[in-house]
Amino acid sequence: MATHPFRQLDDRGLFVTVNTDDPPLFNTNLVREYEVLAREFGYNAAGLARIARNAFVAAGVEQPIKDQLLQEFDAWVSKNR
């Protein structure tokens, strides 16, 4: 993880997301991937929420669905701060 460029890409303003690609092959899930971001790259709750929100923005769904998902996510984050 020390050489993975995730944090550098994020710090430079690139739009980053977290994905699991092939959970059985890599023995992971999204919870573990976010734990890695916190543990290895020093992300706090606000940083993790921002990255999670990116996934909704990048989702390949119709805009009304995306807008609804973003609204629900933003409400959940505000409620759980």
N, CA, C and O atoms as a MOPAC input file, in Angstrom:
PM7 MOZYME 1SCF
protein

 N      0.80500 1    -1.20200 1     0.00000 1
 C      0.00000 1     0.00000 1     0.00000 1
 C      0.85100 1     1.27000 1     0.00000 1
 O      0.41900 1     2.32000 1    -0.47600 1
 N      2.04000 1     1.16100 1     0.52900 1
 C      2.89800 1     2.35000 1     0.63900 1
 C      3.18300 1     2.98900 1    -0.71900 1
 O      3.42800 1     4.19300 1    -0.79400 1
 N      3.15600 1     2.21100 1    -1.77400 1
 C      3.46300 1     2.75300 1    -3.09700 1
 C      2.21300 1     3.02300 1    -3.93600 1
 O      2.31700 1     3.52600 1    -5.05500 1
 N      1.04900 1     2.69700 1    -3.41100 1
 C     -0.18600 1     2.92400 1    -4.18100 1
 C     -0.44300 1     4.42500 1    -4.27800 1
 O     -0.34300 1     5.12600 1    -3.27200 1
 N     -0.77200 1     4.93300 1    -5.46200 1
 C     -0.89000 1     6.38500 1    -5.65100 1
 C     -2.25900 1     6.97300 1    -5.29100 1
 O     -2.51500 1     8.13300 1    -5.61200 1
 N     -3.13600 1     6.22300 1    -4.64300 1
 C     -4.49700 1     6.70500 1    -4.39600 1
 C     -4.50600 1     8.09600 1    -3.75900 1
 O     -5.14400 1     9.01600 1    -4.27200 1
 N     -3.80700 1     8.24100 1    -2.65600 1
 C     -3.83100 1     9.52100 1    -1.93500 1
 C     -3.25000 1    10.64500 1    -2.78400 1
 O     -3.77000 1    11.76200 1    -2.77800 1
 N     -2.18600 1    10.35900 1    -3.50600 1
 C     -1.58700 1    11.39000 1    -4.36700 1
 C     -2.56400 1    11.83000 1    -5.44800 1
 O     -2.67400 1    13.02200 1    -5.73700 1
 N     -3.26900 1    10.88500 1    -6.04400 1
 C     -4.24700 1    11.22600 1    -7.08000 1
 C     -5.36200 1    12.08600 1    -6.49800 1
 O     -5.76500 1    13.08400 1    -7.09400 1
 N     -5.85500 1    11.68900 1    -5.32700 1
 C     -6.90100 1    12.45100 1    -4.66500 1
 C     -6.40600 1    13.84800 1    -4.30000 1
 O     -7.09200 1    14.83800 1    -4.55200 1
 N     -5.23500 1    13.92800 1    -3.71700 1
 C     -4.67100 1    15.22300 1    -3.32000 1
 C     -4.47000 1    16.15500 1    -4.51700 1
 O     -4.50500 1    17.37600 1    -4.36600 1
 N     -4.26500 1    15.59500 1    -5.67600 1
 C     -4.08000 1    16.41000 1    -6.88700 1
 C     -5.40200 1    16.78400 1    -7.54600 1
 O     -5.42300 1    17.44300 1    -8.58600 1
 N     -6.50900 1    16.35800 1    -6.93000 1
 C     -7.81800 1    16.76000 1    -7.42200 1
 C     -8.46000 1    15.82100 1    -8.41000 1
 O     -9.50800 1    16.14600 1    -8.97000 1
 N     -7.86500 1    14.66000 1    -8.64500 1
 C     -8.50700 1    13.70000 1    -9.52800 1
 C     -9.72800 1    13.11800 1    -8.83600 1
 O     -9.77800 1    13.03700 1    -7.60800 1
 N    -10.68900 1    12.72300 1    -9.61200 1
 C    -11.94500 1    12.17700 1    -9.10700 1
 C    -11.73900 1    10.69500 1    -8.82800 1
 O    -11.69500 1     9.89200 1    -9.76000 1
 N    -11.61200 1    10.32100 1    -7.55600 1
 C    -11.31700 1     8.94100 1    -7.18800 1
 C    -12.53900 1     8.26300 1    -6.57800 1
 O    -13.37200 1     8.90500 1    -5.93900 1
 N    -12.62800 1     6.95500 1    -6.78900 1
 C    -13.66100 1     6.12800 1    -6.17400 1
 C    -13.00500 1     4.85700 1    -5.65700 1
 O    -11.85900 1     4.55300 1    -5.98800 1
 N    -13.73900 1     4.13100 1    -4.85100 1
 C    -13.26800 1     2.85500 1    -4.32000 1
 C    -14.16000 1     1.77100 1    -4.90200 1
 O    -15.38400 1     1.90200 1    -4.92700 1
 N    -13.53700 1     0.70700 1    -5.36600 1
 C    -14.27000 1    -0.38100 1    -6.00800 1
 C    -13.70100 1    -1.72200 1    -5.55500 1
 O    -12.58700 1    -1.79000 1    -5.03500 1
 N    -14.46900 1    -2.77700 1    -5.75400 1
 C    -13.98400 1    -4.09300 1    -5.35800 1
 C    -13.65200 1    -4.97900 1    -6.55200 1
 O    -13.06000 1    -6.04200 1    -6.36900 1
 N    -14.00400 1    -4.58800 1    -7.73200 1
 C    -13.71000 1    -5.30800 1    -8.97100 1
 C    -14.09300 1    -6.79200 1    -8.92700 1
 O    -15.04800 1    -7.19400 1    -9.59100 1
 N    -13.38400 1    -7.59200 1    -8.17500 1
 C    -13.63400 1    -9.03500 1    -8.13200 1
 C    -13.44300 1    -9.52900 1    -6.68900 1
 O    -12.39200 1   -10.07700 1    -6.35600 1
 N    -14.46300 1    -9.33500 1    -5.83100 1
 C    -14.30200 1    -9.66700 1    -4.41300 1
 C    -13.79800 1   -11.08200 1    -4.12000 1
 O    -12.92500 1   -11.23000 1    -3.26400 1
 N    -14.30000 1   -12.12700 1    -4.78200 1
 C    -13.78100 1   -13.46400 1    -4.45900 1
 C    -12.30100 1   -13.62800 1    -4.80200 1
 O    -11.56400 1   -14.27500 1    -4.05800 1
 N    -11.87000 1   -13.06200 1    -5.89400 1
 C    -10.47600 1   -13.20200 1    -6.30800 1
 C     -9.53600 1   -12.44600 1    -5.36900 1
 O     -8.47500 1   -12.95300 1    -5.00500 1
 N     -9.92800 1   -11.23800 1    -4.98200 1
 C     -9.06400 1   -10.41000 1    -4.15900 1
 C     -9.39200 1   -10.48500 1    -2.67000 1
 O     -8.75800 1    -9.81400 1    -1.85500 1
 N    -10.38700 1   -11.30500 1    -2.31600 1
 C    -10.78900 1   -11.50500 1    -0.92200 1
 C    -11.01800 1   -10.16500 1    -0.21400 1
 O    -10.40800 1    -9.87900 1     0.81600 1
 N    -11.90600 1    -9.35500 1    -0.78400 1
 C    -12.19100 1    -8.04500 1    -0.20300 1
 C    -13.65600 1    -7.69800 1    -0.39700 1
 O    -14.39700 1    -8.41600 1    -1.06800 1
 N    -14.05700 1    -6.60300 1     0.19100 1
 C    -15.37700 1    -6.01500 1    -0.00600 1
 C    -15.22800 1    -4.50700 1     0.20700 1
 O    -14.14500 1    -4.03100 1     0.54700 1
 N    -16.29800 1    -3.76900 1     0.00900 1
 C    -16.17700 1    -2.31100 1     0.11500 1
 C    -15.81400 1    -1.85500 1     1.52400 1
 O    -15.07100 1    -0.88800 1     1.69000 1
 N    -16.32700 1    -2.53800 1     2.52800 1
 C    -15.98400 1    -2.14900 1     3.89800 1
 C    -14.47600 1    -2.25600 1     4.10200 1
 O    -13.85700 1    -1.34400 1     4.65000 1
 N    -13.89300 1    -3.34900 1     3.67000 1
 C    -12.44100 1    -3.51500 1     3.81000 1
 C    -11.67000 1    -2.46100 1     3.03000 1
 O    -10.64700 1    -1.96000 1     3.49600 1
 N    -12.15600 1    -2.12800 1     1.85300 1
 C    -11.46900 1    -1.12200 1     1.04000 1
 C    -11.48500 1     0.25100 1     1.72500 1
 O    -10.49000 1     0.97400 1     1.68900 1
 N    -12.60900 1     0.60700 1     2.34500 1
 C    -12.66400 1     1.87200 1     3.07600 1
 C    -11.82000 1     1.81500 1     4.34200 1
 O    -11.24500 1     2.82500 1     4.74700 1
 N    -11.74000 1     0.65300 1     4.96600 1
 C    -10.84600 1     0.49500 1     6.11900 1
 C     -9.39100 1     0.72500 1     5.71400 1
 O     -8.62000 1     1.32200 1     6.46500 1
 N     -9.02200 1     0.25500 1     4.53700 1
 C     -7.66100 1     0.48300 1     4.03100 1
 C     -7.41500 1     1.97800 1     3.83800 1
 O     -6.34800 1     2.48300 1     4.18800 1
 N     -8.39100 1     2.68100 1     3.28700 1
 C     -8.22400 1     4.12700 1     3.09700 1
 C     -7.99400 1     4.82500 1     4.43000 1
 O     -7.15700 1     5.72200 1     4.53300 1
 N     -8.73100 1     4.41600 1     5.43800 1
 C     -8.56800 1     5.04200 1     6.75400 1
 C     -7.23300 1     4.65200 1     7.38600 1
 O     -6.49800 1     5.51100 1     7.87200 1
 N     -6.93100 1     3.38800 1     7.37700 1
 C     -5.72900 1     2.88400 1     8.06000 1
 C     -4.44000 1     3.23800 1     7.33100 1
 O     -3.49700 1     3.73400 1     7.94700 1
 N     -4.39000 1     2.99200 1     6.05200 1
 C     -3.14200 1     3.14000 1     5.29000 1
 C     -2.92000 1     4.54200 1     4.73500 1
 O     -1.78000 1     4.97600 1     4.57000 1
 N     -4.01400 1     5.25200 1     4.44600 1
 C     -3.87800 1     6.56200 1     3.81500 1
 C     -4.33800 1     7.70800 1     4.70400 1
 O     -4.26700 1     8.87000 1     4.30200 1
 N     -4.80500 1     7.39800 1     5.90200 1
 C     -5.12900 1     8.42900 1     6.87000 1
 C     -6.40500 1     9.20400 1     6.63900 1
 O     -6.53900 1    10.32100 1     7.13900 1
 N     -7.34700 1     8.65000 1     5.89700 1
 C     -8.60800 1     9.35400 1     5.66800 1
 C     -9.45600 1     9.34600 1     6.92600 1
 O     -9.53500 1     8.34100 1     7.63300 1
 N    -10.09400 1    10.49100 1     7.19800 1
 C    -11.04300 1    10.57800 1     8.30100 1
 C    -12.45500 1    10.35200 1     7.75600 1
 O    -12.63000 1    10.08800 1     6.56600 1
 N    -13.45200 1    10.45500 1     8.62400 1
 C    -14.83500 1    10.18200 1     8.22200 1
 C    -15.28800 1    11.11000 1     7.09000 1
 O    -15.96500 1    10.66700 1     6.16200 1
 N    -14.92400 1    12.37700 1     7.16100 1
 C    -15.32800 1    13.31900 1     6.11400 1
 C    -14.69400 1    12.96000 1     4.77000 1
 O    -15.35100 1    13.04000 1     3.73100 1
 N    -13.43300 1    12.56800 1     4.78800 1
 C    -12.76600 1    12.16500 1     3.54800 1
 C    -13.36700 1    10.90400 1     2.96400 1
 O    -13.53400 1    10.79700 1     1.74900 1
 N    -13.69400 1     9.94700 1     3.82200 1
 C    -14.32000 1     8.70500 1     3.34800 1
 C    -15.69700 1     8.98900 1     2.76200 1
 O    -16.06600 1     8.41300 1     1.73900 1
 N    -16.45300 1     9.86800 1     3.39900 1
 C    -17.77700 1    10.21600 1     2.88400 1
 C    -17.66800 1    10.90100 1     1.52800 1
 O    -18.46400 1    10.63400 1     0.62700 1
 N    -16.69200 1    11.77500 1     1.38300 1
 C    -16.49900 1    12.46500 1     0.09400 1
 C    -16.18100 1    11.47300 1    -1.01700 1
 O    -16.71000 1    11.57900 1    -2.12300 1
 N    -15.31800 1    10.50900 1    -0.71800 1
 C    -14.95600 1     9.50600 1    -1.71700 1
 C    -16.14800 1     8.60200 1    -2.02600 1
 O    -16.37400 1     8.24300 1    -3.18100 1
 N    -16.90600 1     8.23700 1    -0.99800 1
 C    -18.10400 1     7.42100 1    -1.22400 1
 C    -19.10400 1     8.18500 1    -2.09200 1
 O    -19.75100 1     7.59500 1    -2.95800 1
 N    -19.23200 1     9.47600 1    -1.86800 1
 C    -20.15900 1    10.28800 1    -2.66700 1
 C    -19.73600 1    10.30300 1    -4.13500 1
 O    -20.58100 1    10.32700 1    -5.03000 1
 N    -18.43600 1    10.28900 1    -4.37400 1
 C    -17.94300 1    10.25000 1    -5.75300 1
 C    -18.52700 1     9.08300 1    -6.52900 1
 O    -18.79800 1     9.20000 1    -7.72400 1
 N    -18.72100 1     7.96400 1    -5.85900 1
 C    -19.26300 1     6.78300 1    -6.54300 1
 C    -20.67000 1     7.04400 1    -7.05700 1
 O    -21.03200 1     6.58300 1    -8.14000 1
 N    -21.46600 1     7.77800 1    -6.29000 1
 C    -22.81400 1     8.10800 1    -6.74700 1
 C    -22.76000 1     9.06700 1    -7.92700 1
 O    -23.53800 1     8.94100 1    -8.87300 1
 N    -21.84600 1    10.02100 1    -7.87100 1
 C    -21.69400 1    10.97700 1    -8.97500 1
 C    -21.26400 1    10.24600 1   -10.24400 1
 O    -21.73000 1    10.56900 1   -11.33700 1
 N    -20.38400 1     9.27000 1   -10.10000 1
 C    -19.84700 1     8.54800 1   -11.26100 1
 C    -20.76200 1     7.42700 1   -11.75700 1
 O    -20.52500 1     6.86800 1   -12.82700 1
 N    -21.78500 1     7.10000 1   -11.00500 1
 C    -22.66300 1     5.97900 1   -11.36900 1
 C    -23.30500 1     6.19800 1   -12.73700 1
 O    -23.72300 1     7.30500 1   -13.07500 1
 N    -23.37100 1     5.13900 1   -13.49900 1
 C    -23.94400 1     5.21200 1   -14.83400 1
 C    -25.44400 1     4.97900 1   -14.82500 1
 O    -25.94400 1     4.05500 1   -15.46800 1
 N    -26.15500 1     5.81900 1   -14.09600 1
 C    -27.61400 1     5.71900 1   -14.04600 1
 C    -28.21500 1     7.02600 1   -14.53100 1
 O    -27.53200 1     8.04700 1   -14.61500 1
 N    -29.49000 1     6.98200 1   -14.84500 1
 C    -30.16300 1     8.19100 1   -15.31700 1
 C    -30.12800 1     9.26800 1   -14.23700 1
 O    -30.14900 1     8.96800 1   -13.04300 1
 N    -30.07600 1    10.52100 1   -14.67200 1
 C    -29.90000 1    11.64200 1   -13.75400 1
 C    -30.93200 1    11.69700 1   -12.62900 1
 O    -30.55500 1    11.97000 1   -11.48900 1
 N    -32.22600 1    11.44800 1   -12.89800 1
 C    -33.17300 1    11.50200 1   -11.77100 1
 C    -32.85400 1    10.47200 1   -10.67400 1
 O    -33.01500 1    10.76000 1    -9.48800 1
 N    -32.41500 1     9.31100 1   -11.06200 1
 C    -32.04000 1     8.28600 1   -10.08500 1
 C    -30.78200 1     8.72600 1    -9.33700 1
 O    -30.69700 1     8.61000 1    -8.11500 1
 N    -29.81800 1     9.22900 1   -10.08700 1
 C    -28.57600 1     9.70900 1    -9.46700 1
 C    -28.86800 1    10.83200 1    -8.47700 1
 O    -28.31800 1    10.84400 1    -7.37600 1
 N    -29.72400 1    11.76900 1    -8.85500 1
 C    -30.07700 1    12.87300 1    -7.97000 1
 C    -30.71200 1    12.36100 1    -6.68200 1
 O    -30.40500 1    12.85600 1    -5.59800 1
 N    -31.59100 1    11.37700 1    -6.79600 1
 C    -32.24700 1    10.81300 1    -5.62200 1
 C    -31.23800 1    10.11100 1    -4.71600 1
 O    -31.26600 1    10.28100 1    -3.49700 1
 N    -30.35300 1     9.32400 1    -5.31600 1
 C    -29.32700 1     8.63500 1    -4.52600 1
 C    -28.40900 1     9.61900 1    -3.81200 1
 O    -28.07200 1     9.42200 1    -2.64500 1
 N    -28.01000 1    10.66300 1    -4.49800 1
 C    -27.15900 1    11.68000 1    -3.88500 1
 C    -27.87800 1    12.39500 1    -2.74100 1
 O    -27.28000 1    12.66500 1    -1.69900 1
 N    -29.14300 1    12.69400 1    -2.93500 1
 C    -29.92000 1    13.34700 1    -1.88700 1
 C    -30.01300 1    12.44200 1    -0.65200 1
 O    -29.84500 1    12.90800 1     0.47500 1
 N    -30.27700 1    11.16300 1    -0.86600 1
 C    -30.37000 1    10.22700 1     0.25400 1
 C    -29.01700 1    10.05100 1     0.94000 1
 O    -28.94500 1     9.99500 1     2.16800 1
 N    -27.95700 1     9.96600 1     0.16000 1
 C    -26.62300 1     9.81500 1     0.74300 1
 C    -26.25100 1    11.05100 1     1.55300 1
 O    -25.77400 1    10.93500 1     2.68200 1
 N    -26.46600 1    12.23200 1     0.98300 1
 C    -26.14500 1    13.46900 1     1.69000 1
 C    -26.93200 1    13.58900 1     3.00000 1
 O    -26.39400 1    14.03300 1     4.01400 1
 N    -28.19400 1    13.19500 1     2.97200 1
 C    -29.00800 1    13.22700 1     4.18800 1
 C    -28.46100 1    12.25700 1     5.22700 1
 O    -28.40100 1    12.58300 1     6.41200 1
 N    -28.06400 1    11.07200 1     4.78700 1
 C    -27.50700 1    10.07100 1     5.70800 1
 C    -26.21100 1    10.58200 1     6.33200 1
 O    -26.00300 1    10.44700 1     7.53800 1
 N    -25.34000 1    11.17000 1     5.50900 1
 C    -24.07500 1    11.69100 1     6.03100 1
 C    -24.34500 1    12.80200 1     7.04200 1
 O    -23.72100 1    12.82900 1     8.10300 1
 N    -25.26200 1    13.71800 1     6.73100 1
 C    -25.56700 1    14.80800 1     7.65200 1
 C    -26.11100 1    14.27800 1     8.97600 1
 O    -25.77700 1    14.79300 1    10.04300 1
 N    -26.93600 1    13.26600 1     8.90100 1
 C    -27.54400 1    12.67200 1    10.09700 1
 C    -26.50300 1    11.93800 1    10.95100 1
 O    -26.64300 1    11.88300 1    12.17300 1
 N    -25.48000 1    11.38400 1    10.33400 1
 C    -24.52300 1    10.53100 1    11.04000 1
 C    -23.18400 1    11.20300 1    11.32800 1
 O    -22.19500 1    10.51700 1    11.59000 1
 N    -23.13900 1    12.49000 1    11.28500 1
 C    -21.88100 1    13.21500 1    11.59800 1
 C    -21.60000 1    13.18500 1    13.06300 1
 O    -20.59500 1    13.73800 1    13.51000 1

